[in-house]
Amino acid sequence: MAQFAANLTYLFTELPMQQRFAAARKAGFDGVEILFPYDLAVKELSQAAHGAGVEFVLMNTPPPNWAGGPRGFAAEPGNEARFRSDFDRALRYAQALRARHLHVMAGKAQGDQARRTLIENLKWACARAPQASLTIEPMNKADMPGYFLASFDQAAEIIATVGAPNLGLQFDAYQAQMIHGDALEVWARHAPLVRHIQIAGCPGRHEPRQGDIDYAAFLRAVAASGYQGWVGAEYTPLTSTEAGLRWLRSA
């Protein structure tokens, strides 16, 4: 059975970060995600997670300037050295936080050279951290124009080409719906590759209870597949986080 994790970058933002862990646990979450934790003290984050009794499930590779900054460099030709330096930094954070998954962001790039760069960087990263679980996630072009990894079929092909046992697919149902128009169908095609799931309402990326994705059907399909991982709630609440958590109680 899947467990639910709160993305603390988006949820409980009325509280300081260190207090969001306990708030998530009280609301019914067993795990947490933070997109870019690099500006926060690792020891404080670790203590907050341990004190709240939640698992640190997911974080992203740098850069740390999340607001308006670049979204990774793994596919950018000429930025291999920066990617590898950033990856080592992210890996140190992930190890200190005991993060279950580390999401490697491709960045903005196009063409065959970008594909080759991404594959070589992923091969390097998988060999660099053989005990770490690494993920890649497609991003839709409306929200992230120019992002290299822009379809789930493309991501599956790259995972197969890299061929590393510690690389898998991060399945964001919102992204699947935005890119392909049918998140359930995309799940049916690629479920065996999935290491981590994220959910949000589509359109709008608010609570996962209304919109184009039938989340009751989606979560039934996830359960039927035998998926045993985490489901991350990565959405912007319409009002307060607490006011929008009816979906979690019903799930």
Buried (B, 14 or more C-beta within 10 A) or exposed (E): EBBBBBBBBBBBBEBEBBBBBBBBBEBEBBBBBBBBBBEBEBEEBBEBBEEBEBBBBBBBBBBBEBEEEBBBBBBBBEBBEBBBEBBEBBBEBBBBBEBBBBBBBBBBBEEEEBBEBBBBBBBBBBEEBEEBBBBBBBBBEEEBEEBBBBBBEBBBEBBEBBEBEBBBBBBBBBBBBBBBEEBBEBBEEBBEBBBBBBBBBBEBBBBBBEBBBEBEEBBEBBEEBEBEBBBBBBBBBEEEBEEBBEBBEEB
